[in-house]
Amino acid sequence: MAATIQQGGERAVTAAEANRRFSHILRDVRQDGARFLVTAHGTPVARIIPTAGDDDVATERAKAALLSRLDSQPVVIGDPWTRDELYD
């Protein structure tokens, strides 16, 4: 693939090249975390980047923190509510 490395480690590819080699580009993104900058007539028009990253890590941390907090909360069992209390 005729790709040049740009700042930030992105590989620049033309739109035509991206079209011809799309499955290979996706494989590189999935397996190696590669990032591509797609250009049309020398102008950047799109980026192809991995979806997994900081957002997934932050989500997993938040989920773990919530579950930990829920585990530490005491279970409170009170009297059942009446219908009037529920709809008041």
VENJO-V919469 format. One line per field, one symbol per residue. phi: phi as a letter, one per 30 degrees, with the letter a starting at -180 (. if undefined). burial: # if it has 24 or more other ideal C-beta (glycine too) atoms within 12 Angstrom, else .. A space follows every 10 residues. Layout:
BEGIN
phi=???
burial=???
END
This chain:
BEGIN
phi=.dbcdceiid cdbddddddd cedddddddd dcidbbcccb hicdbabcbd ddledddddd dddddddddd dddddcccdd ddddddcd
burial=..#......# ####...#.. ....#..##. ...######. .......##. .......... .......... .......... ........
END
